[in-house]
Amino acid sequence: MLPHVDYVRAEGVAHALALLDRHGAGARLLAGGTDLLVDLRERRSAPALLVDISELDELAAIRAEDGALHIGAGVTVAALREDATVQAEFPALAEAARWFADYLTRNKATLGGNLANASPGADFLVPLLALDAAVTIAAAAGDRTVPLDQFLLGPRQTALGRGELLREVVLPRSAPAGQAYEKLGLKHGGAIAVVSCAVVMDVRAGRGARVRIVLGAAAPRPFRARAAEERLEGQPLSAERAEQAAALAAGAAQPISDVRGSAEYRRAMVQALVRRGIDAAQAAAVRS
């Protein structure tokens, strides 16, 4: 049974911000609720007030502007998966949406909720980091935009301060053509990542360019495997070099052992998934 909590439906972003500022740590935002309701049921969270932002149109739009794609924090996973621009220009993000949970959950869960929850295995953090995403944070004093890498501080920790909420994700539309997202779960539907990775690159004259390799569920927070990237950046691409990069990515991982797998298993799977992702991203870049 859920604990008692007061509830207010926000009339707009400004109203939501005012409520958050007034109630501080006692208030939680409710969008899709797919993580929050579990936390309430398991008594991991006990807010005094839920601020419902699920029906705010200003948070639910996807628009192209100034050379970037702006994705509202309230956009559902289903809407993200179906968006034509996301499918055409950010296939790694579309693939993460395809792998996300199950049909019913995708219709409720939001992009902003997945990011703000800041789980080490969050599906969307991995491709978004690889795509050099930034986030816009709304506050009463005005909006600010920060790189996604700076938004993430640790497990369930973000740069959001008192009286702030996540407004949108901003993606440069000059993303590399080669993109891949790989995820390993214990089951297909609704699987939490055992490990995941995103690989993004261009191929120029047979050499890697603008290489990004990001690992999920392999450390306290998703991160770029920079040594692995450097093994491919500006270098002639080959199977041997791809194997070396995958091994470097596995070496950078800091996995834990839990009910979904041991640290040793996770590290081995990082190497396997990164190797697969490099091949897929390289093939996509060459096709383009």
N, C-alpha and C positions, 0 to 999 in steps of 0.2 A: 504493500500500500504506500502511495506517495505521501510525503509529509505535507502539512498545510503550508501554502505559500500564497501571498497576494498576487494579483494579476492585473496588468494594465496593457491595453492595446495602444501602441504608439500611433499618434496622428501624423507623424512625419519624423524625419531624422532629427530635426531640432528638438522636438518633444522627447524623443528617446534619449538624446544627449542630456537634456535637463534632468530627466529621471535618473540616469546613471550618475550624474554629478551629485544629485541630492542624496541618493541612497548609498553611493560608494560600493564597498565590497558586498553589501547586502543585496545588490541587484544583479540579475543575470539576464542576458538577452536570449529571447526565444525566436528562432527562425524555423528551421526544419525540425529541431528538437531531437534528432536521431541520436546524438551523443548526450545531450543534456538530460533527457528523460531517463536514460539509463543511469546517469550519475545520481539523479534524484532518488530513483528506486533503490540503488545500492548504498544510499546515504553518503556518497562521496562528495556531494554538494548539498548545502542547505540554505539557499538564498531566502531572504524575506520577501523579495519581489521579483516576479518575472515580467520583463518588458517585451511584449510581442511585436516584432518587426517583420513578421512573415508576409504582411500584405502591403508593404511599402513599395510602390512601383518604382520609386527613384533608386531603389537598391537592386532592382530586378531586370535591368536593361543591359544589353550587349550592343556597343556602338563603336564604330570606327571614327577616330578623330586624331588629327595631328600626327599621322604616321604610326599610330598605336591602336591596339584593340583594348577597349575599356570594358571589363566584365564586372558587373555589379556583384557585391558580396551576397546578395539575395538570390542570385541566379541558381536554379536547381541543377543538380547533376544531369537530369534528363534533358533540360533545355541546353545545357552546355554540350552534351553529346550530340544533339541534333543541329547545332548551329553550323551553317554552311561555311562561314569564315574560319571557325575553329577546325572543322574537318579539313579544309583546304590548306590552311597556313600553319596550323599547330596540331598535326596528327598525333604527336606524342600525348598532348593534353586530351584529345578526343579518345585515344586508346585507354588512358587512365579512367576516363568516364565510363567506358565500356566495361572495364573490369570492376567498377565500384559497386560493391554490395549486390543487391538484388533489385528487381524492377520496382517494387513498391518503395523501397528506400530511396532509389534515385529520384523518384517523383517528389520527395519531401526534403531530402538532404540538400544543403546549399554549399556553394563554393566557399563562402566566407566562414561558415561553421567549421568546415574541414581545416581551413588555415588557422583560425583562431584557437581551435582545440590543440594545435601544435603537437600532435602525436608523432613519435619517431617514425611510425609507419604510415603517416597520412598519405593517401594516394596522390593528391594533387600537388603537394609541396615538391615532390621529386621532379616531375616534368617542368613545373613553373620555375624552379631554381635553374634548371638546365636552359630554359628559354629567357633567362635574365629578366624575370618579372620584377615589378615593383608593386607596392600596395599604397593606396591612398587611405589615410586615417582621418576620420572626421572628428572634430572637437568644436566646442562653442567658440573658441578663439579663432577658428579657421582650420582648413584642411592642411595636411602635410603628406608628402609622398616620400617613402623610404624604400630602398632595395629590399626585396623579400629576404635576402640573406641577413640583413640587419634587423628585420622584424622578428626573426626567430631567435630566442634567447636560450632555449633549452626545452626539455620535456614539459609540455603544457605551460610554457612561459613565452610570452611575446612582448613586444614593445608597446602594447596598448596600455595607456595610463588611465587614471580615474576620469570618468566622464568622456571616454573616447570609444569609438566603434570603427570597425573596418567598413569602408565605403565601397572600394572597388579594387580590382587587380588590373594592372596596366602592363600590356605585352607589346614590345616593339614589333612592328610588322615586317621587319627585315630579318626574320629568323632564318637560320640555316635550313636548307632543303632536306637534309638527311636527319630524320628524327625516329627514335624508337623508344618505347616504354615496355619494360619487362617486369612481371610480378609473379612471385611464387607464393601460393597460399595452400593451406591444408585441404581446402575444398574449393570448387569453382564458384558456387553462389555464396555471396556474402563473406568471402574470405578476407580475414585480416592478413596483411602482408607478413610473410616470414622474412623475406627480403624483397626489395624492388630496386630498379635502376632506370635511369633515363640516359640515353646517349644522343647527342645532337652534334652534327658536323656538316661542313661543306667538303667537297672534294675538288681540288684545283690542280690540274696537271698531275693527277695521281697522288697528290699529297693531302693530308688532313689539314683543315682550316676551321677556325672558330669552334674548336672541339670543347664540348662540355660533357662530363660524366658525373652523374649525381646518384648517390646511394641512399636508399631508404630502409628503415628498420635494421640498420647496421651500426648504429651509434646513438647517442642520446638525442640527436636531431639529424634530419637529412643534411647531407653535405656534399660538396664537390670533391671528387678524388683527383686532386690537381696533378699529382705525379703521373697518374695514368693519362690525364689529358696531355701533359707535356710529352709523353712518349709518342703521341700521334700528331701533335701540332706541328705543321710544317715539314713533316717527314713522309717519305714514300710509304704508302700503305701496303701491308703484306700480312699474311696469316701469322707469321712469326711476330711481327710487331703488335698485332692485335692480341696475341697470347700474352705478350709481355705487359701490355697495358692492363689486361684483365687481372693478371697476377698482382700488379701494383695496386689496383683498386681493392683487391681482396686483402692485401697487406695493410691498407689504410683503414679498413673496417675495424670497428670496436664493438662487435656484437655481444649480446648477453645470451645466457642459456635460460630458457623458460619452457612452458608446456608446448610451444609450437616448434621448438628445435634447439639443439645445443649451439654454443658459440662456434664450435668447429664445423658443424653442418652449415650454419649460416655463412661462414667465411667461404666455404667451398661453393656454396650456391651463388654468392656474390661473384666469384670468378666466372662461373658458368653463365650467369645472366648477363654480365658485362660483355663477355665474349660474344654472346648471341646478339646483344644490342649493338655492338660495333659493326657486326656483319650486316644487320638490318638497316642501320643508319647509313652505312657506306653504300649499300645497294640503292637505297632511296635517293641519296645525293647523286649518284651516277645516273639514275633514271631521269632525274630532273634536268 
